[in-house]
Amino acid sequence: MPPVVTFLPDGGSLVVREGTTLLAAVLRAGRPIGYSCRGRGVCVACRLLVEGDVAPIEPAEAALLARLDDPEGFRIACLCRVRGDCRVRATYW
């Protein structure tokens, strides 16, 4: 069964392929998201609060998360890949 990304707080959802980036899922769902680097993994504009089955944090993402004041629970959407069902929330939704 393909993974489902659920968008909080309203609970809208989207079925995606395993390995899809959260940025691609958010854009496909028509949700607003910042991504000033155009998804190249060099800024932190696309940060999301994430729960669920996503790939482990890689070194490039860890370096970006270190730039946040409070990185707990956040992931960088263009670098974070879906493995299974997950829930995401932006601070501005």
N, C-alpha and C positions, 0 to 999 in steps of 0.2 A: 504494500500500500504506500503511495507516495506521501511525503511529508506535507504537513499543513502548517502554515505560518499564520498565527492569530495576532491581530492588531488590537492592542488594548488602548484605551479602556472600553471601546465600543464593541469589541468582540468580532469585528469583521474578519474574514479569513481568506486564504488563498492557498491552493494546492500548487506545490512546486516540485521540481526534480531535485533529488538529492544532489548536493554540491552547488546548488544555486547560491549566489551571494545574497545576503539580506538586502543589500542595496538594490539588486535586480528585482527582488520580490516586492519591496516597497514601491519602486517605480512602476512595476507592472500592476500593482493594486491601485495606482493613481493617488498614492499618499504623498504629502509634501515631505521633502527631506533635503537638508543641505548637503552639498557635495562639491565644494569649491574646487577641488583638485580633479573633478570629473571621474572619480572612482579609481584613481591611481594609487591610493593608499599613502598620501603624504600630508593630509590634514586630519583634523578630528571633527569636521563639520557633520559627518554622517553617523555620529555616535548614537547608539540606541541602548536602552535597557533591555536585556535579553534573559529569558529563562527557557530552559528546555534543551533539546538535543542539537547542539551545534558543534562544529569542529573545535578542537583545542586552540588556544591562543598561540599563534606563531610569533617568532621574535620581532618581525616588522610591526605587527599589531601591538605587541607588548610595549614597544618603544613609543608608539603613539599614545597608548593608554597612560603611560607614565607622565604625559604632558597634562593630564586632567587633574584637577584638584582632588576629586573623589572618584576614582575609576571603578569602584565596587559595583558590579553588575552590568557595567557598560561594555559594549563591544563596538568595534569600528565596522559599520555595515558593509563597506566595500571589500573588507578582508575576511569577514566572518561568513563561513559556509554552513548551510543547513544540512544536518545529517538525518534529522527526524522532526517530529512535531516540536514547535517552539512558539513562544509568545514574545512579542516585541512592543516596546512603548517608547515614543519620543517625548522629550520634556515639553514639546510645543503642540502635541496633538490634543 
